[in-house]
């Protein structure tokens, strides 16, 4: 058992950024929780006051709100925010990559959190952190432990890249489908188009106001009285989602405000940033078929003979439509709302119902792929946390070279 301060020193070098310089700058916003590698950064021209200097092989530790678990191993030279401590490892005794992983363990997190001071901006300090005690394996075993954990983290990063690429593919696919219809890209040039108020759409499609083919808002009339009522808060409405399948059960007196919804209703978040983040979904599987939702949504009930709800859900997620809606938010900055009249007057391109179904089916298949990859990523993240704990506590030992 050893103390962190016996093998780690605090680098105290400061540097002054240049307004026209291009050295890399790392702020807390650039560090991903739980990850030892940096995937983004800024430049020194973006900052003004003195910053901490760091070099390749140094460990960058976020001392502000340590529960955020922000620790990375620097792979190049640069400067960082003063709320980031720069650690230098004694390489004769410890490997920097091993220490970087050690500082992500639950034991170290608990130690760091217990040493914070300040209410609004809790910080820990090097003086407190250096007292952390841990079991130090020999260098070959440190190297093997770091290699195992790095392998898992590279797999997580690969999943991130795959998910990002699939999301980008979906955005491109939406542009194609809402411009040319459910035809292969190779056949797009053969689709006859017509000019409309919202741009080119296939001949045979209509352009209509959403309010003409959908009702906005629900009615409380005729609803039975229950002891416990399903309530959908904003937190349970998914981002970029198709269906809403979760809710709270509340007593009637707990629901001081809300809109009545029923199965099949489409809920569109109307406040920023919920609207901008794509919070929406189709209500499904409510007990007794009805419940309440937060007043911060607009309820849309399409006329099924004209408009398929699933098609509308994907249409309202298309980047062009979402940006148009976001530009019409009203109210105080940071807490703006989308007026119901804007949604009622929204012009949408309306294919025949069979083509609406085909478009929705194609995009739902992409969503299924994204969900599967996100599930795999979550499994890898769980594996990383499990292995991190078991390797660092010696519950699992690795074979060294």
Order of alpha helices (4+ residues) and beta strands (2+ residues): beta-beta-beta-beta-beta-beta-beta-beta-beta-beta-alpha-alpha-alpha-beta-alpha-beta-beta-beta-alpha-beta-beta-beta-beta-beta-beta-beta-beta-beta-alpha-alpha-beta-beta-alpha-beta-alpha
